[in-house]
Amino acid sequence: MADLPDWLKGAENDPTQTSLFGTDPRNLSRTYDPQTSHEAAHSIDTTGLEQLVYETIHEFGPQGTISDEVREALAHMNLSYSSVTARYAALKEKGLIELSGSRRPGKSGRGQNVMVATRWESRHEEG
């Protein structure tokens, strides 16, 4: 895993972290995966990463964002592709982000799903 800033490491021991974020490491690897996969799953601070990705998506507001834009906004942190993109499923499952139903072209020219923080999605539907 890339070198993470200290504030992203060990957040599970920080009592100020909200329980909205974080995924049980046992859900990050399959029982038949090699031991190194289980060790890697336990070394990832999903709490900090999920919160960081959520806050980044939220900052784009009600118009939402695509994966390329999220990764570009976090480029200064030197996070791996999978450290960022793997958080989308957990955030969606927890109801913190939703797909807007629209797509925008990414850097490759192919369409990418637009993600919206549910707070913005709810406001958009009401107004």
C-alpha positions as CSV (number, residue, x, y, z in Angstrom):
1,M,0.0,0.0,0.0
2,A,1.2,3.5,-0.7
3,D,2.6,5.6,2.1
4,L,-0.4,7.1,3.8
5,P,-0.4,10.2,5.9
6,D,-0.3,9.5,9.6
7,W,-3.9,10.8,10.1
8,L,-5.1,7.9,7.8
9,K,-3.3,5.2,9.8
10,G,-4.8,3.7,12.9
11,A,-8.1,5.6,12.9
12,E,-9.8,2.6,14.4
13,N,-8.1,3.6,17.7
14,D,-9.3,7.2,17.5
15,P,-12.5,7.7,19.5
16,T,-13.4,10.8,17.5
17,Q,-14.0,8.7,14.3
18,T,-17.6,8.2,13.4
19,S,-19.0,4.7,13.0
20,L,-20.5,5.6,9.6
21,F,-17.1,4.8,8.1
22,G,-15.0,1.7,8.0
23,T,-15.4,-1.9,6.8
24,D,-14.6,-5.0,8.9
25,P,-11.3,-6.4,7.5
26,R,-12.9,-9.9,7.4
27,N,-15.1,-8.6,4.6
28,L,-12.1,-7.5,2.5
29,S,-10.8,-10.9,1.7
30,R,-12.2,-14.4,1.0
31,T,-11.6,-17.3,3.3
32,Y,-9.6,-19.1,0.6
33,D,-7.3,-16.1,-0.1
34,P,-3.7,-16.5,0.8
35,Q,-2.5,-15.3,4.2
36,T,-1.0,-12.2,2.6
37,S,-4.4,-11.1,1.5
38,H,-5.8,-11.3,5.0
39,E,-2.8,-9.4,6.4
40,A,-3.3,-6.7,3.8
41,A,-7.0,-6.5,4.6
42,H,-6.1,-5.9,8.3
43,S,-3.5,-3.2,7.4
44,I,-5.9,-0.9,5.5
45,D,-7.5,1.9,7.4
46,T,-10.9,1.7,5.7
47,T,-12.3,4.2,8.2
48,G,-10.0,7.0,7.1
49,L,-10.2,6.1,3.4
50,E,-14.0,5.9,3.3
51,Q,-14.3,9.2,5.1
52,L,-11.8,10.8,2.8
53,V,-13.5,9.5,-0.4
54,Y,-17.0,10.4,1.0
55,E,-15.9,14.0,1.8
56,T,-14.3,14.4,-1.6
57,I,-17.5,13.2,-3.4
58,H,-19.5,15.5,-1.1
59,E,-17.4,18.5,-2.0
60,F,-18.6,18.2,-5.6
61,G,-22.1,19.1,-4.4
62,P,-25.4,18.2,-6.1
63,Q,-23.9,17.9,-9.6
64,G,-21.9,14.9,-8.4
65,T,-18.7,13.5,-9.7
66,I,-17.1,10.7,-11.6
67,S,-14.3,8.4,-10.4
68,D,-11.7,10.2,-12.5
69,E,-12.5,13.5,-10.8
70,V,-12.4,11.9,-7.3
71,R,-9.0,10.4,-8.0
72,E,-7.7,13.7,-9.5
73,A,-8.9,15.6,-6.4
74,L,-6.9,13.1,-4.2
75,A,-3.9,12.9,-6.5
76,H,-1.7,14.9,-4.1
77,M,-2.1,12.1,-1.5
78,N,-0.5,9.5,-3.8
79,L,-3.1,6.9,-3.0
80,S,-3.3,3.8,-5.2
81,Y,-6.2,3.5,-7.7
82,S,-7.7,0.6,-5.7
83,S,-7.4,2.5,-2.3
84,V,-9.8,5.1,-3.7
85,T,-12.1,3.1,-6.0
86,A,-12.7,0.2,-3.6
87,R,-14.4,2.6,-1.2
88,Y,-17.3,3.4,-3.6
89,A,-19.1,0.1,-3.0
90,A,-18.9,0.4,0.8
91,L,-20.1,4.0,0.7
92,K,-23.0,3.0,-1.6
93,E,-23.9,0.0,0.5
94,K,-24.1,2.3,3.6
95,G,-26.3,4.7,1.8
96,L,-23.8,7.6,1.9
97,I,-23.5,7.9,-1.9
98,E,-25.8,7.1,-4.7
99,L,-25.5,6.8,-8.5
100,S,-27.4,9.7,-10.1
101,G,-28.4,7.7,-13.1
102,S,-26.3,9.9,-15.5
103,R,-22.9,9.3,-16.9
104,R,-20.0,11.6,-17.9
105,P,-17.0,10.9,-20.1
106,G,-13.9,10.1,-18.2
107,K,-10.3,10.6,-19.3
108,S,-10.5,7.5,-21.5
109,G,-13.6,9.0,-23.3
110,R,-15.8,6.3,-21.9
111,G,-18.8,7.1,-19.8
112,Q,-18.5,6.9,-16.0
113,N,-21.4,6.8,-13.5
114,V,-22.0,10.0,-11.6
115,M,-21.8,9.6,-7.9
116,V,-23.6,12.0,-5.5
117,A,-23.4,12.2,-1.7
118,T,-26.9,11.3,-0.5
119,R,-27.3,14.6,1.3
120,W,-27.1,16.4,-2.0
121,E,-29.2,13.7,-3.8
122,S,-32.0,14.2,-1.3
123,R,-31.9,18.0,-1.7
124,H,-31.9,17.7,-5.4
125,E,-35.0,15.4,-5.4
126,E,-36.9,17.8,-3.1
127,G,-36.2,21.0,-5.0
